[in-house]
Amino acid sequence: MDAETVDLLVIGGGMAGLSAAARVAAEGGTVVLVEKAERTGGSARFAGFVWTAPTFEEMRRVNPDGDPDLAAALVDGFDDGVAWIRSLGVECRPPVPVLGFGRGHQVDTNHYLDACERLLRDRGQEVLTATWTRALLTENGRVTGADCLLPDGSARRIEATWTLLATGGFQGDPELRAAHVHPQAADIALRANPHSRGDGLALGRTAGAAFGGKDAGFYGHLMPAGVSLADPARFVDLALYYSEHALLFDTTGERFVDETLGDHLSTMALLERPEARGLLVADARVHREWISASYVAGIPGVDKFQLCHRAGARAAVADSLEDFASMPEEWGYPGAVIRDRIEEYNAAAGTNDTLTPGRRHDRLPLDEPPFYVVEAAPAITFAFGGLLIDSAGHVLSDATKSPVPGLLAAGADAGGLYRRAYAGGLAPALVFGLAAARTALTETPAAVVG
Ligand SMILES: Cc1cc2nc3c(=O)[nH]c(=O)nc-3n(C[C@H](O)[C@H](O)[C@H](O)COP(=O)(O)OP(=O)(O)OC[C@H]3O[C@@H](n4cnc5c(N)ncnc54)[C@H](O)[C@@H]3O)c2cc1C
C-alpha cells in the first residue's frame, strides 16, 4: 500500500462510524469517513439514551440466545464508551433505569455526533458526505479500501489498512426485510433513517463475509397502523410504548403475547400475526397513568392517544365494553370476541392462573371506562441480523468463520449480538465502533494464506 493509505476508511457516518472515526483521529490515526446522506448522523440523531444491561448476567437473562462474547464485550465496554462521550465535552446525564432491566444515560446525541465530526475536521481528516461506495477494493482476499463516487460524479479510490462497514443495517430495504426478518416485514413501516438499506451487508458479502441472525428479530415499536412516518418527529411521538399496560388483540380477536414484557417484544410478535396488525385496548386508568405519562425519566409525557387520533389513526373511545360489539365492520376485528376476552381477562386479572398468555408484570384489570382503542402495527428501527463479527469488530468469513483481513463492522451492520431480545442500539454502535477503532490502531490485518 502507498503513502496515501489511511489507517481506517469508515463507510457510514452514524453512531458507530463517527465514534470509530473520531476515536482513531483522536489517537493520531488517519481516517476518511464516507457518508451516503447529505448529512452525517443517521438514526442516532433521533435517539436519546445510551443504555444496555448493567451486567453480563442480566444481559444473558434477557437475551439468552445472543452471542455471549459480543454480549460480554458490550457490557464490559459500556463505561469506557460513556467516558469517551464525556471526554468530548458532551453531557451524559446521571444513570436511569431503562425498560425495567437496563441502565443508561440520556445524551444529546446530536451534540455528540457533531463533536465527533468536528474532531475529524479539526485533525485534518476527511468527511465525505453525499458519497456512494460502489465496491470494496481487495488484494489477494484482503480488503484494502473502497471505490467511491463523489457528489460531483467523479470516482475516488480510497486505500485503507482497515475498512469499517457502519451503514446502519438493512431495515430500509423491503426485500431484505422480507428475506431476513419475516415475509410480512416487506410492508411494515420504517422507523429509522431512510438510507440504511443494506449497503454494508452487500459490500461485506462481496468480500466473503458471513451473515448471521436470520429470523433473529428486530428492534421496533408498535405504531398506529397506516399512519405515515415520513416526519421523523413521529418516530417517538406516535410510538405506542404504553402497550405494556394495555391488551393487544390480533384480527381473530386473540391475545397472543405477554404485553407486559415490553412494547418492542410485542412488536416482533405482532409481525407474525395475520396481516401484522392488531387492536391495542386501554382503559381510563392506563390512559391516565401511562398513555399521557412519561415513558422514561427525563422525557415529558404527551397524550399519545390524542396524537394518534389527530394523525388519522384508526382510533376510538368506547364508553363501555358493550360498545366493542358494534365496532365498525371495515376494521376487520370480531368486536364481540374482543369484548369477551377483555371480560375474561378482568375476571382473571391479578391471579394470572387462567390467563393465556400470562402477564408477568401489570396484571391490573382494564375495567375503568372509557376504553381507548388504537389499531397498531409493527414498525422497524433495525434488524438483529447482520454481518457476523467478533468482539474486536473483525468481520468473519462465511467460509472459515475467521476474520476477513482488513474488514470491520459495527452498529446495526453487525449481527449476532441479539436474538429476539433488545438491550440498546446506541450502546453497541458506540462500543463496537470504539472496538473497531482500537483494532485499526493496534493491529495489522492478517496476511491471507493461499
Ligand atoms: C426514533 C429512534 C429512537 C431511538 N432511540 C434510541 C435510544 O434512545 N437508545 C438506543 O440505544 N437506541 C435508540 N435508537 C436506535 C439507534 O439510533 C441505532 O441503533 C443506532 O443509531 C445505530 O447506529 P449505526 O451507526 O449502526 O446506524 P446509524 O446511526 O443509523 O448510522 C448509519 C449511517 O450510515 C449511512 N449510510 C447508509 N448507507 C451508506 C452507504 N452505502 N455509504 C455511506 N453511508 C451510508 C446512513 O446514512 C447513516 O448516516 C433509536 C432509533 C430511532 C430511529
The ligand as an SDF file (V2000), in Angstrom:
LIG
                    3D

 53 58  0  0  0  0  0  0  0  0999 V2000
  -36.5840    7.3080   16.7630 C   0  0  0  0  0  0  0  0  0  0  0  0
  -35.4130    6.4730   17.2490 C   0  0  0  0  0  0  0  0  0  0  0  0
  -35.1240    6.4940   18.5830 C   0  0  0  0  0  0  0  0  0  0  0  0
  -34.0690    5.7140   19.0570 C   0  0  0  0  0  0  0  0  0  0  0  0
  -33.7740    5.7850   20.3700 N   0  0  0  0  0  0  0  0  0  0  0  0
  -32.7540    5.0690   20.8470 C   0  0  0  0  0  0  0  0  0  0  0  0
  -32.3540    5.2180   22.2000 C   0  0  0  0  0  0  0  0  0  0  0  0
  -32.8510    6.0790   22.9460 O   0  0  0  0  0  0  0  0  0  0  0  0
  -31.3660    4.4110   22.6570 N   0  0  0  0  0  0  0  0  0  0  0  0
  -30.7470    3.4940   21.8430 C   0  0  0  0  0  0  0  0  0  0  0  0
  -29.8800    2.7680   22.3230 O   0  0  0  0  0  0  0  0  0  0  0  0
  -31.0450    3.3930   20.5370 N   0  0  0  0  0  0  0  0  0  0  0  0
  -32.0360    4.1580   20.0140 C   0  0  0  0  0  0  0  0  0  0  0  0
  -32.3190    4.0950   18.6880 N   0  0  0  0  0  0  0  0  0  0  0  0
  -31.5170    3.1950   17.8230 C   0  0  0  0  0  0  0  0  0  0  0  0
  -30.1750    3.8350   17.4360 C   0  0  0  0  0  0  0  0  0  0  0  0
  -30.4020    5.0870   16.8570 O   0  0  0  0  0  0  0  0  0  0  0  0
  -29.4380    2.9300   16.4480 C   0  0  0  0  0  0  0  0  0  0  0  0
  -29.3490    1.6440   16.9910 O   0  0  0  0  0  0  0  0  0  0  0  0
  -28.0220    3.4660   16.1670 C   0  0  0  0  0  0  0  0  0  0  0  0
  -28.0860    4.7510   15.6280 O   0  0  0  0  0  0  0  0  0  0  0  0
  -27.2980    2.5270   15.2120 C   0  0  0  0  0  0  0  0  0  0  0  0
  -26.0650    3.1010   14.8810 O   0  0  0  0  0  0  0  0  0  0  0  0
  -25.4290    2.8260   13.4370 P   0  0  0  0  0  0  0  0  0  0  0  0
  -24.1900    3.6070   13.3430 O   0  0  0  0  0  0  0  0  0  0  0  0
  -25.4000    1.3830   13.1600 O   0  0  0  0  0  0  0  0  0  0  0  0
  -26.5350    3.4070   12.4190 O   0  0  0  0  0  0  0  0  0  0  0  0
  -26.9260    4.9270   12.1750 P   0  0  0  0  0  0  0  0  0  0  0  0
  -26.7160    5.7360   13.3760 O   0  0  0  0  0  0  0  0  0  0  0  0
  -28.2740    4.9120   11.5560 O   0  0  0  0  0  0  0  0  0  0  0  0
  -25.8830    5.3990   11.0530 O   0  0  0  0  0  0  0  0  0  0  0  0
  -25.7770    4.7530    9.8100 C   0  0  0  0  0  0  0  0  0  0  0  0
  -25.2600    5.7680    8.7890 C   0  0  0  0  0  0  0  0  0  0  0  0
  -24.8230    5.0980    7.6120 O   0  0  0  0  0  0  0  0  0  0  0  0
  -25.2300    5.8630    6.4890 C   0  0  0  0  0  0  0  0  0  0  0  0
  -25.2120    5.0170    5.2880 N   0  0  0  0  0  0  0  0  0  0  0  0
  -26.1260    4.1210    4.8670 C   0  0  0  0  0  0  0  0  0  0  0  0
  -25.6990    3.5420    3.7440 N   0  0  0  0  0  0  0  0  0  0  0  0
  -24.4840    4.0780    3.4390 C   0  0  0  0  0  0  0  0  0  0  0  0
  -23.5320    3.8740    2.4060 C   0  0  0  0  0  0  0  0  0  0  0  0
  -23.6940    2.9890    1.4070 N   0  0  0  0  0  0  0  0  0  0  0  0
  -22.4000    4.6130    2.4220 N   0  0  0  0  0  0  0  0  0  0  0  0
  -22.1750    5.5340    3.3820 C   0  0  0  0  0  0  0  0  0  0  0  0
  -23.0530    5.7710    4.3900 N   0  0  0  0  0  0  0  0  0  0  0  0
  -24.1780    5.0310    4.4280 C   0  0  0  0  0  0  0  0  0  0  0  0
  -26.5840    6.3870    6.8900 C   0  0  0  0  0  0  0  0  0  0  0  0
  -26.9660    7.4870    6.1030 O   0  0  0  0  0  0  0  0  0  0  0  0
  -26.3260    6.7710    8.3540 C   0  0  0  0  0  0  0  0  0  0  0  0
  -25.8120    8.0750    8.4610 O   0  0  0  0  0  0  0  0  0  0  0  0
  -33.3200    4.8930   18.1710 C   0  0  0  0  0  0  0  0  0  0  0  0
  -33.6090    4.9110   16.8130 C   0  0  0  0  0  0  0  0  0  0  0  0
  -34.6350    5.7050   16.3420 C   0  0  0  0  0  0  0  0  0  0  0  0
  -34.9180    5.7400   14.8680 C   0  0  0  0  0  0  0  0  0  0  0  0
  1  2  1  0
  2  3  1  0
  2 52  2  0
  3  4  2  0
  4  5  1  0
  4 50  1  0
  5  6  2  0
  6  7  1  0
  6 13  1  0
  7  8  2  0
  7  9  1  0
  9 10  1  0
 10 11  2  0
 10 12  1  0
 12 13  2  0
 13 14  1  0
 14 15  1  0
 14 50  1  0
 15 16  1  0
 16 17  1  0
 16 18  1  0
 18 19  1  0
 18 20  1  0
 20 21  1  0
 20 22  1  0
 22 23  1  0
 23 24  1  0
 24 25  2  0
 24 26  1  0
 24 27  1  0
 27 28  1  0
 28 29  2  0
 28 30  1  0
 28 31  1  0
 31 32  1  0
 32 33  1  0
 33 34  1  0
 33 48  1  0
 34 35  1  0
 35 36  1  0
 35 46  1  0
 36 37  1  0
 36 45  1  0
 37 38  2  0
 38 39  1  0
 39 40  1  0
 39 45  2  0
 40 41  1  0
 40 42  2  0
 42 43  1  0
 43 44  2  0
 44 45  1  0
 46 47  1  0
 46 48  1  0
 48 49  1  0
 50 51  2  0
 51 52  1  0
 52 53  1  0
M  END
$$$$
